[in-house]
Amino acid sequence: MTQWLLGPSLVDRMFVATGGSCHFDNMATSSSTPTTATKLVSQQATCRATGGSWHGGHDVSGHCVLLIHASLFLWEEAMRQSDRRKRIFALALLGLWYWMLAMTSVYFHGYRELLSGAFFGVLGWAIVYLGLVPHCRALSY
């Protein structure tokens, strides 16, 4: 829904902006420049669905963005809870998410991808909870 409405995701846009593109192995070209079809694909899901693969560019860790962003929101909400059971459940869920983040870090991404993912994950949280955008702070309470 969001990609249909807003276009490619932030991760896909960053990948294309840093020189990444979709390549098709079965399409032979006479020059080293990408074909027109290759240039038009700007979303990873579309690239893979049409038989291509991403090459080049900087791949922001979407797992890192999502896990850090969601865990910071959950931490904020858990600390506001007066019910002990809800707080323990939230902390257990946070433990699971940080385990998933550790496994993503070890097996799937390099440190640059993790750092950029962490940056965007914290940035999204900071915009809402720290009031970097004034009207968003009112929405968080």
N, C-alpha and C positions, 0 to 999 in steps of 0.2 A: 504493500500500500504506500509506504513512504517513498520508495524508489519510483513508483509510478507517478506520484504527485510531485516530488521534489527532485527527481532525476537521480544520477549516481550518488552513492554514499560518499561520505567524507573520505573514507579509506580508499575507495576507487578513484576519487578525484585526485587525492594525493599521489597515488601510484602513477596515474597518467601524467600529472604535472611534473613528476620527477623523471620522466623519460620512459615509463613503462608502456607497453602496448600488448595487444592480443595478436598472437601469431598462429597461423594455420600451417601445420607441417605438410599437408597434402597439396598446398598451393605453391607451385614453383613460380618464382619471379625471376626475371632476367636481371634485375638490378638489386642493390642492397637496401633500397628504400622500401618501407612497408607499402602494401597495396592499399587502394582506396577502401576496400572492405575491412582491412585490418585497422585503419585509422578511425572508422566509424564506430567500432565496438569500444565502449567506454565503461562497461560494467563487467565485473568478473563473472557473474552468473550468466550473462548473455554470451560471453566469450566461451565459457565451458559448454554451454548448451549447443553452440554451433560448431563444436569440435575443436576449438582453439585452446591455447594456454597462455597465461601471462608470462611475459619476459621483460627483464629490466626493471627500472624504477625502484622506489622505496616502498616496501610493504609494511604499513603501520599495522601492528598487532591488534586486530579487532577483538580478539579474546581478552587481551590486556585492557583495552579501552572499556569493554563491557564489564569485566569483573571488578576493576577498580572503581569505575563510575557507580555501579550498583552497590558495591560494598560500602562506599562512603555514604551513600544515601541511607542504606540500611543501618549503618552505625549511628548516624544522626538520629534516626527514628527510634532505634533501640534504646538510646540513652535517655529519651524522653518518656519511655514506658515506666509506669509504676508497678505493673504486674510482673512479678518475678519470672513466671513461666514463659511469658512472651519474650522477655529479655534473654532468658537462657536459650530459647528456640532460635532467636535472632543471632545470638553468638555462635550457636552450633552451625547455623547456615553460613555465617561468615567464615568459620573454620573450614567448611567444605569448599567455599569459593576460593579461599587463599591456598588450599591444597591444589585446586584446579589451576590456579595462577602459577603455582610452583611447577606443576607438570608441563604447562604450556611453555614456561620459561626454559625448562631443561630440554624438552624434546622438539619444539616446533619453531622457535624464533631466535634470532641473534640479539645482541644487546642493543643495537640501534633501533630495531623494530620494537623491542620492549620499552625502551626509553620514550620513544615517540608515542606509543600506546598509553604509557603511564601519564605522559603530559596531557594528552587529549582526554583521558579519563578523569584526571584531577581538574582540568579546565572546565569541563561540563558541570561538575559538582560545585566548583568555586563560583561559577556564574550565578547559580541559584542560591546556594547557602551563604556565601560570603557577600552577596549583594553587589557583584561586579557590574551587573545590569540592574539599576534601581527597581524597575517594576517587577522583576523576577523574584526579588527578595520577599515581596508581599505575598507572592503565591506559595512560598515554602512554609508559611505559618498558618 
